Amino acid sequence: MKRLGNILRAMDDNTSTYKEMYNGAMMVILPAGGGDVYYSDSNPTYYHGEIGLVITGTNKQAQDRPTLTLQIPAHMLGIEDFTPAAADFCLRAFGRYVDELNGELYNRARTDKENGKYYLDHPGGTVLIRNTAFFAMCACKDYENGGGVKVYVFEDERALPPRMCLCLRMQVQLPEKRLKKSIRMLCTDLPQAIDRFIADFDRVGLNKSVQLEKKQEGIRTWLKRSGYCAFLANGSILPRAKGSDFPMEDAVPFLSVPEEEIEVCGVRGMGIKRGVTVITGGGYSGKSTLLDSISAGIYNHILGDGRELCITDETAVTISAEEARSVKRVNISPFIKWIPGGDAHIFSTERASGSTSQAANIMEAVENKAKLLLIDEDRSATNFMIRDRLMKELIRKEPITPFTDRVRELYREMGVSTILVIGGSGEYLAVADQIYEMDEFVIRNMTENAKRLCSVHKIAQWGETKDMAGEEYIESLEKADWSQNRVLGGEFFTPYPEGSGREYLLVSEMGFLLIGDEKIDVRGLHDIVSMHQLDALGYMLRYLENLTGGNLRGGNIVKNLCGNEGAKNSVLDLDGQIDALYKKIDREGLDCVFSSYFTTTGRFLDLPRKCELKAVINRMRKIDFFPEKLPGKVERL
């Protein structure tokens, strides 16, 4: 950190830009020159022993709040498994030392800009791929410091190859007009905290986290090959403490139905089979808590979360009604027979109703290859979910085909299972494969009782050929068309507001993503688990828009449906571009989508799933989709 200290001490005491620190000036003296041959260079990577400290700008309005990336050689921590769980454990462990530093800086009579502050991501119980904690190959220091900014480059035989490092990304608010304190924070206090972190590093805790991850991935692999869509370990703590993501104290541990208990990867618990599953029970019985825990299982969780061995099919999507969402050219005909003045096979609206929005959400999930839908009746449109026998007889002209009539076909034809929380309607009892009751957070299998009640009340069940009155049971519905026929048009898929040459991106904590002329409501995406995922979605969407043409209104790009030049009717290979983006992130890290140009988005990013990225695009109002199958050839960009 000697060069950084020299650079900072040479700066003006009242600086607010720290330009020289970001530039990282070096006077490089070559070994062959005998101390006389040199050249000027810039490198904002500074070293504390073997540990690199990369200082970059956050954005133009936060030049006194640099982003720091610590590069700690993995061998110094004894890390050999370079996995998301290992990086996650290290991030959480380092948080203790950052909190200690902030405790020493804190003065409630002054603002953070006056006190100075360190900012580190403090995640909840979910283990995600992050730009704040990851492993990467990093260059080793290849010089010795001289006076000022002079550095003496090693002879070739002393140079070391790049090595695997734990990278922790944080931010530092440098105190206003207090350069000496800034120097102490960056050159003394932070390096000493890193030294303590390394000296006290809990290798036993790291090993437990890595072993847990291996067990979680083992269960996920088993799920893909088995007839189950979810697994909940005995002893799991499902309820959350009020207003938090942490387990509730004194909660009833989950325990499998005895006759359905299985063992997977050495863990005993309960598997939920593929097909149609109903979870029922009285109010406050724990049924929604169970569904939320199943939903949480799409991601791994840390040791102590309570749900760390609740594992769910990674493609699962939580479905709800989402009134007023935008829908563009979605085939909702399996659920909506006809629409006044429209076509249910290519349904579009700027403000969907509860039923049409829920239909669109299901059809988009199927389009995105979801194999499990999670539905709570409390967040659903009643007229979409059910229509009992009396209402079917009374109302003959009804455009809505309720989900009860399609849920089995959805599994049979498309392999999409459904888990439903139902408390107020018995319609689903006749179509479910398995039915569970929650009673004070204790689960019971009620399938036989429910089927017996269906028989008593002469309700035909899905597997029967005759109903209880002796009449032949004939399914009256035509087979549904579950396909989509659409490709994204490129004309308005841009981060540039109309008439502007500057991009616009803002991610609101209220649940809106604003980009270009779009204001996208993402509050209905229930499987987004962190604000940092929203920030990442904003940057990823912006990356895709620029990749596929950026400001198409300026006349850039190309092949359209008629083969002519220009932006109008140009179509994009969205799936291909999203796949390529995720491969890029896998190679280069999540930070490859970040841009310091924007001042209204967060610096810390968590990786969302592909289906969430597609769901954000599906909710855009300015874009349009076109039929994929046309008489002429469709050129994809």
VEXRO-908019 format. One line per 5 residues: number of its first residue (from 0); for each residue x, y, z of C-alpha. Coordinates in steps of 0.2 Angstrom, whole numbers, plus 5000, padded with zeros to 4 digits. Example, Ala and Ser with C-alpha at 12.3 -4.5 7.8 and 13.67 -1.06 7.14 Angstrom:
<atoms>
0 = 5062:4978:5039 ~ 5068:4995:5036
</atoms>
This chain:
<atoms>
0 = 5000:5000:5000 ~ 5015:5011:5000 ~ 5012:5018:4982 ~ 4994:5022:4987 ~ 4999:5031:5002
5 = 5012:5041:4992 ~ 4998:5046:4979 ~ 4986:5051:4992 ~ 4998:5061:5002 ~ 5003:5071:4986
10 = 4984:5076:4983 ~ 4976:5092:4989 ~ 4968:5091:5006 ~ 4951:5097:5000 ~ 4950:5085:4985
15 = 4933:5077:4981 ~ 4938:5068:4965 ~ 4953:5057:4970 ~ 4958:5057:4952 ~ 4976:5053:4955
20 = 4970:5038:4966 ~ 4959:5031:4952 ~ 4973:5034:4939 ~ 4986:5024:4949 ~ 5002:5032:4942
25 = 5017:5022:4941 ~ 5035:5026:4936 ~ 5041:5009:4930 ~ 5059:5005:4931 ~ 5065:4990:4920
30 = 5077:4978:4927 ~ 5088:4978:4911 ~ 5090:4997:4912 ~ 5101:4997:4928 ~ 5089:5009:4935
35 = 5090:5021:4921 ~ 5077:5014:4908 ~ 5059:5018:4913 ~ 5042:5023:4907 ~ 5025:5030:4914
40 = 5010:5018:4917 ~ 4994:5018:4926 ~ 4988:5004:4937 ~ 4975:5006:4951 ~ 4979:4990:4959
45 = 4989:4992:4975 ~ 4996:4978:4985 ~ 4997:4974:5004 ~ 5010:4960:5004 ~ 5002:4947:4992
50 = 4985:4954:4993 ~ 4979:4965:4979 ~ 4967:4980:4981 ~ 4959:4986:4965 ~ 4951:5004:4966
55 = 4939:5009:4953 ~ 4926:5022:4952 ~ 4908:5019:4957 ~ 4900:5033:4947 ~ 4903:5051:4942
60 = 4892:5057:4957 ~ 4901:5046:4970 ~ 4920:5050:4966 ~ 4923:5050:4985 ~ 4915:5033:4987
65 = 4927:5021:4977 ~ 4923:5003:4974 ~ 4937:4992:4981 ~ 4940:4974:4975 ~ 4951:4964:4988
70 = 4961:4950:4979 ~ 4966:4938:4993 ~ 4976:4923:4987 ~ 4966:4907:4990 ~ 4981:4898:4998
75 = 4982:4911:5012 ~ 4964:4905:5018 ~ 4967:4887:5014 ~ 4953:4887:5001 ~ 4953:4873:4988
80 = 4935:4872:4983 ~ 4931:4888:4973 ~ 4912:4887:4974 ~ 4898:4899:4977 ~ 4896:4893:4994
85 = 4914:4895:4998 ~ 4914:4913:4992 ~ 4898:4916:5001 ~ 4905:4910:5017 ~ 4920:4921:5016
90 = 4909:4937:5012 ~ 4899:4934:5028 ~ 4915:4930:5038 ~ 4923:4946:5032 ~ 4908:4956:5037
95 = 4912:4955:5055 ~ 4928:4965:5053 ~ 4920:4978:5042 ~ 4907:4980:5056 ~ 4921:4983:5068
100 = 4929:4996:5057 ~ 4912:5005:5055 ~ 4910:5005:5074 ~ 4926:5014:5076 ~ 4921:5027:5063
105 = 4903:5030:5069 ~ 4898:5046:5076 ~ 4879:5049:5077 ~ 4881:5068:5077 ~ 4889:5067:5059
110 = 4884:5060:5042 ~ 4893:5046:5034 ~ 4901:5058:5022 ~ 4909:5067:5037 ~ 4913:5051:5047
115 = 4918:5039:5033 ~ 4911:5022:5031 ~ 4914:5005:5023 ~ 4900:4996:5014 ~ 4900:4978:5012
120 = 4886:4967:5006 ~ 4877:4958:5020 ~ 4866:4945:5012 ~ 4851:4936:5019 ~ 4850:4917:5020
125 = 4851:4913:5001 ~ 4868:4908:4993 ~ 4869:4917:4976 ~ 4882:4920:4963 ~ 4887:4938:4967
130 = 4899:4951:4961 ~ 4903:4955:4979 ~ 4911:4938:4982 ~ 4919:4926:4969 ~ 4935:4917:4964
135 = 4946:4923:4949 ~ 4963:4921:4943 ~ 4973:4937:4947 ~ 4990:4944:4943 ~ 5003:4943:4956
140 = 5013:4958:4961 ~ 5028:4959:4950 ~ 5038:4974:4956 ~ 5046:4982:4972 ~ 5041:4999:4977
145 = 5053:5013:4977 ~ 5051:5031:4982 ~ 5035:5041:4977 ~ 5027:5031:4963 ~ 5043:5022:4957
150 = 5042:5003:4955 ~ 5056:4991:4951 ~ 5050:4977:4940 ~ 5056:4960:4945 ~ 5068:4950:4934
155 = 5059:4937:4924 ~ 5064:4923:4935 ~ 5056:4931:4950 ~ 5039:4934:4941 ~ 5025:4923:4947
160 = 5010:4917:4936 ~ 4992:4922:4940 ~ 4984:4913:4954 ~ 4967:4910:4961 ~ 4961:4923:4973
165 = 4946:4926:4983 ~ 4939:4943:4977 ~ 4928:4953:4989 ~ 4920:4969:4982 ~ 4916:4983:4994
170 = 4914:5002:4994 ~ 4922:5015:5005 ~ 4915:5032:5009 ~ 4930:5043:5011 ~ 4927:5057:5024
175 = 4925:5074:5017 ~ 4940:5086:5017 ~ 4949:5074:5029 ~ 4963:5067:5018 ~ 4973:5060:5033
180 = 4959:5050:5039 ~ 4956:5043:5021 ~ 4974:5038:5020 ~ 4972:5029:5037 ~ 4956:5020:5032
185 = 4963:5014:5015 ~ 4981:5011:5020 ~ 4981:5006:5038 ~ 4964:5001:5045 ~ 4957:4991:5030
190 = 4974:4981:5028 ~ 4974:4977:5046 ~ 4956:4971:5046 ~ 4961:4960:5031 ~ 4976:4953:5041
195 = 4965:4949:5056 ~ 4952:4940:5044 ~ 4965:4929:5037 ~ 4973:4925:5054 ~ 4956:4921:5062
200 = 4949:4912:5047 ~ 4937:4898:5051 ~ 4942:4884:5040 ~ 4931:4872:5050 ~ 4916:4883:5046
205 = 4921:4885:5028 ~ 4922:4866:5026 ~ 4905:4864:5034 ~ 4898:4876:5021 ~ 4906:4867:5006
210 = 4900:4850:5012 ~ 4882:4857:5014 ~ 4883:4864:4996 ~ 4889:4847:4990 ~ 4874:4839:4999
215 = 4862:4852:4992 ~ 4868:4849:4974 ~ 4867:4830:4977 ~ 4849:4832:4981 ~ 4846:4843:4966
220 = 4854:4830:4955 ~ 4843:4817:4963 ~ 4827:4828:4960 ~ 4831:4829:4941 ~ 4832:4810:4940
225 = 4818:4805:4951 ~ 4799:4807:4951 ~ 4799:4821:4964 ~ 4799:4840:4962 ~ 4804:4845:4980
230 = 4812:4838:4995 ~ 4810:4845:5013 ~ 4822:4838:5027 ~ 4816:4833:5044 ~ 4820:4846:5057
235 = 4819:4860:5045 ~ 4813:4877:5052 ~ 4801:4884:5039 ~ 4793:4899:5048 ~ 4802:4916:5047
240 = 4804:4928:5061 ~ 4793:4943:5059 ~ 4799:4955:5047 ~ 4815:4946:5043 ~ 4822:4931:5032
245 = 4829:4922:5048 ~ 4821:4907:5056 ~ 4808:4910:5069 ~ 4813:4905:5087 ~ 4804:4891:5095
250 = 4796:4886:5079 ~ 4789:4868:5076 ~ 4802:4859:5066 ~ 4796:4851:5050 ~ 4793:4832:5051
255 = 4788:4821:5036 ~ 4772:4811:5035 ~ 4779:4794:5043 ~ 4773:4783:5028 ~ 4781:4795:5015
260 = 4798:4798:5023 ~ 4813:4795:5012 ~ 4831:4796:5013 ~ 4841:4806:5000 ~ 4860:4809:5001
265 = 4860:4803:5019 ~ 4846:4816:5023 ~ 4829:4810:5029 ~ 4814:4820:5025 ~ 4799:4821:5014
270 = 4798:4821:4995 ~ 4784:4829:4985 ~ 4780:4819:4970 ~ 4778:4826:4953 ~ 4760:4829:4947
275 = 4747:4839:4956 ~ 4749:4842:4974 ~ 4736:4852:4985 ~ 4741:4859:5002 ~ 4726:4864:5013
280 = 4722:4868:5031 ~ 4714:4881:5041 ~ 4719:4899:5043 ~ 4737:4901:5051 ~ 4740:4883:5050
285 = 4756:4885:5040 ~ 4751:4880:5023 ~ 4757:4896:5015 ~ 4773:4895:5025 ~ 4776:4878:5018
290 = 4773:4884:5000 ~ 4785:4899:5003 ~ 4799:4886:5009 ~ 4796:4876:4994 ~ 4798:4892:4983
295 = 4814:4897:4993 ~ 4821:4880:4988 ~ 4825:4885:4971 ~ 4841:4892:4978 ~ 4853:4885:4991
300 = 4853:4892:5008 ~ 4867:4894:5022 ~ 4869:4883:5037 ~ 4857:4889:5051 ~ 4844:4897:5039
305 = 4832:4882:5044 ~ 4828:4879:5025 ~ 4845:4874:5020 ~ 4839:4856:5015 ~ 4823:4861:5007
310 = 4827:4859:4989 ~ 4815:4862:4975 ~ 4816:4860:4956 ~ 4827:4874:4950 ~ 4814:4879:4936
315 = 4800:4882:4948 ~ 4790:4898:4946 ~ 4778:4906:4958 ~ 4762:4911:4949 ~ 4749:4924:4955
320 = 4737:4936:4947 ~ 4745:4952:4942 ~ 4732:4965:4937 ~ 4737:4979:4926 ~ 4752:4970:4919
325 = 4757:4972:4901 ~ 4754:4956:4890 ~ 4761:4955:4872 ~ 4755:4942:4860 ~ 4754:4928:4872
330 = 4744:4912:4868 ~ 4732:4911:4883 ~ 4719:4900:4873 ~ 4720:4885:4885 ~ 4712:4896:4899
335 = 4703:4909:4889 ~ 4692:4903:4875 ~ 4688:4920:4867 ~ 4690:4938:4870 ~ 4678:4952:4863
340 = 4687:4960:4849 ~ 4703:4950:4851 ~ 4711:4933:4848 ~ 4716:4923:4863 ~ 4730:4914:4853
345 = 4739:4931:4852 ~ 4732:4940:4867 ~ 4739:4958:4870 ~ 4734:4971:4883 ~ 4741:4986:4892
350 = 4731:4982:4908 ~ 4727:4963:4910 ~ 4714:4958:4922 ~ 4717:4946:4936 ~ 4712:4931:4926
355 = 4721:4935:4910 ~ 4737:4940:4919 ~ 4737:4924:4928 ~ 4734:4914:4912 ~ 4748:4924:4904
360 = 4760:4921:4918 ~ 4757:4902:4917 ~ 4759:4902:4898 ~ 4775:4912:4899 ~ 4782:4900:4913
365 = 4778:4885:4901 ~ 4787:4894:4887 ~ 4802:4897:4898 ~ 4802:4878:4902 ~ 4796:4878:4920
370 = 4793:4861:4926 ~ 4784:4866:4942 ~ 4771:4880:4946 ~ 4768:4886:4964 ~ 4751:4894:4967
375 = 4743:4901:4982 ~ 4724:4904:4981 ~ 4726:4920:4991 ~ 4736:4928:4977 ~ 4726:4921:4963
380 = 4710:4927:4953 ~ 4696:4917:4960 ~ 4687:4916:4943 ~ 4703:4909:4935 ~ 4706:4896:4948
385 = 4689:4888:4950 ~ 4671:4887:4943 ~ 4660:4874:4952 ~ 4648:4862:4944 ~ 4633:4873:4949
390 = 4640:4889:4941 ~ 4645:4878:4925 ~ 4627:4873:4923 ~ 4620:4890:4927 ~ 4632:4900:4916
395 = 4634:4892:4899 ~ 4643:4906:4889 ~ 4659:4907:4900 ~ 4675:4912:4891 ~ 4687:4907:4905
400 = 4692:4889:4907 ~ 4697:4887:4926 ~ 4714:4881:4930 ~ 4705:4865:4938 ~ 4701:4860:4921
405 = 4718:4861:4914 ~ 4730:4857:4928 ~ 4730:4838:4925 ~ 4732:4841:4906 ~ 4747:4853:4910
410 = 4756:4839:4918 ~ 4751:4825:4906 ~ 4755:4835:4890 ~ 4769:4846:4896 ~ 4776:4838:4911
415 = 4773:4853:4922 ~ 4769:4849:4940 ~ 4759:4861:4951 ~ 4759:4863:4970 ~ 4744:4873:4976
420 = 4739:4880:4993 ~ 4720:4879:4994 ~ 4709:4884:5009 ~ 4692:4889:5002 ~ 4688:4877:4988
425 = 4686:4858:4987 ~ 4687:4859:4967 ~ 4705:4854:4967 ~ 4703:4838:4978 ~ 4696:4829:4963
430 = 4710:4833:4952 ~ 4725:4831:4964 ~ 4737:4817:4965 ~ 4741:4820:4983 ~ 4733:4831:4996
435 = 4741:4837:5012 ~ 4734:4846:5027 ~ 4744:4858:5038 ~ 4738:4859:5056 ~ 4748:4870:5067
440 = 4763:4867:5056 ~ 4762:4848:5056 ~ 4759:4840:5040 ~ 4747:4825:5037 ~ 4742:4816:5021
445 = 4724:4818:5018 ~ 4723:4810:5000 ~ 4712:4795:5005 ~ 4700:4806:5016 ~ 4698:4818:5002
450 = 4695:4805:4988 ~ 4682:4797:5000 ~ 4673:4814:5002 ~ 4673:4816:4983 ~ 4665:4799:4981
455 = 4652:4803:4995 ~ 4647:4819:4986 ~ 4647:4811:4969 ~ 4661:4821:4962 ~ 4670:4813:4947
460 = 4689:4811:4950 ~ 4702:4813:4936 ~ 4706:4794:4935 ~ 4688:4788:4934 ~ 4678:4783:4919
465 = 4661:4784:4927 ~ 4655:4796:4940 ~ 4645:4791:4955 ~ 4628:4792:4947 ~ 4634:4779:4935
470 = 4635:4791:4920 ~ 4650:4789:4909 ~ 4663:4803:4913 ~ 4668:4811:4897 ~ 4680:4826:4897
475 = 4672:4840:4887 ~ 4687:4851:4884 ~ 4697:4851:4868 ~ 4715:4847:4870 ~ 4724:4864:4873
480 = 4738:4872:4862 ~ 4752:4876:4875 ~ 4764:4883:4861 ~ 4769:4901:4858 ~ 4772:4909:4841
485 = 4781:4925:4844 ~ 4798:4933:4843 ~ 4803:4950:4850 ~ 4804:4965:4839 ~ 4819:4976:4840
490 = 4812:4993:4837 ~ 4809:4998:4855 ~ 4820:4987:4864 ~ 4833:5000:4868 ~ 4839:5009:4884
495 = 4838:5026:4875 ~ 4822:5037:4878 ~ 4814:5043:4862 ~ 4823:5058:4856 ~ 4838:5056:4868
500 = 4856:5051:4864 ~ 4859:5046:4882 ~ 4854:5030:4891 ~ 4842:5029:4906 ~ 4842:5016:4919
505 = 4835:5017:4937 ~ 4830:5003:4949 ~ 4818:5008:4962 ~ 4816:4999:4979 ~ 4798:5001:4976
510 = 4798:4987:4964 ~ 4800:4996:4947 ~ 4814:4995:4934 ~ 4815:5011:4923 ~ 4825:5009:4907
515 = 4824:5020:4891 ~ 4805:5024:4890 ~ 4800:5009:4900 ~ 4793:5008:4918 ~ 4793:4990:4921
520 = 4783:4983:4936 ~ 4792:4969:4944 ~ 4782:4967:4960 ~ 4774:4951:4953 ~ 4790:4942:4951
525 = 4789:4933:4968 ~ 4805:4922:4965 ~ 4817:4937:4966 ~ 4825:4936:4983 ~ 4836:4951:4984
530 = 4837:4970:4979 ~ 4854:4966:4971 ~ 4845:4954:4959 ~ 4834:4968:4953 ~ 4850:4979:4950
535 = 4857:4965:4941 ~ 4842:4963:4930 ~ 4843:4981:4926 ~ 4861:4980:4920 ~ 4858:4963:4911
540 = 4843:4970:4902 ~ 4853:4986:4897 ~ 4867:4974:4891 ~ 4855:4964:4880 ~ 4847:4980:4873
545 = 4864:4987:4868 ~ 4870:4970:4861 ~ 4855:4969:4850 ~ 4856:4986:4843 ~ 4855:4999:4857
550 = 4847:5014:4850 ~ 4837:5006:4835 ~ 4827:5022:4833 ~ 4843:5029:4826 ~ 4842:5017:4811
555 = 4855:5004:4816 ~ 4852:4986:4813 ~ 4846:4977:4799 ~ 4836:4961:4794 ~ 4818:4963:4796
560 = 4804:4951:4792 ~ 4803:4957:4774 ~ 4822:4956:4772 ~ 4824:4975:4771 ~ 4836:4986:4780
565 = 4830:4997:4795 ~ 4824:4994:4813 ~ 4805:4992:4809 ~ 4800:4974:4812 ~ 4817:4968:4815
570 = 4817:4953:4826 ~ 4829:4947:4839 ~ 4835:4929:4844 ~ 4831:4933:4863 ~ 4834:4916:4869
575 = 4851:4914:4860 ~ 4857:4931:4867 ~ 4851:4927:4885 ~ 4861:4910:4884 ~ 4876:4919:4877
580 = 4875:4932:4891 ~ 4874:4919:4905 ~ 4889:4910:4897 ~ 4899:4927:4897 ~ 4894:4929:4915
585 = 4900:4912:4919 ~ 4917:4916:4911 ~ 4920:4934:4916 ~ 4910:4936:4932 ~ 4894:4945:4935
590 = 4902:4962:4935 ~ 4904:4961:4916 ~ 4887:4969:4914 ~ 4890:4983:4927 ~ 4892:5001:4920
595 = 4898:5016:4931 ~ 4888:5027:4919 ~ 4872:5026:4930 ~ 4870:5034:4946 ~ 4853:5027:4952
600 = 4857:5009:4952 ~ 4866:4998:4966 ~ 4884:4993:4964 ~ 4882:4976:4972 ~ 4874:4963:4960
605 = 4866:4945:4963 ~ 4863:4934:4948 ~ 4844:4931:4944 ~ 4838:4916:4934 ~ 4835:4917:4915
610 = 4816:4915:4918 ~ 4816:4931:4929 ~ 4826:4941:4915 ~ 4813:4935:4902 ~ 4799:4939:4914
615 = 4805:4957:4915 ~ 4806:4958:4896 ~ 4788:4951:4895 ~ 4782:4965:4906 ~ 4789:4979:4895
620 = 4775:4990:4887 ~ 4784:4999:4873 ~ 4791:4983:4864 ~ 4781:4972:4852 ~ 4782:4953:4847
625 = 4779:4947:4830 ~ 4773:4930:4824 ~ 4788:4918:4822 ~ 4780:4907:4808 ~ 4777:4918:4793
630 = 4776:4914:4775 ~ 4793:4922:4772 ~ 4809:4918:4781 ~ 4812:4926:4798 ~ 4830:4933:4800
635 = 4835:4932:4819 ~ 4849:4944:4824
</atoms>
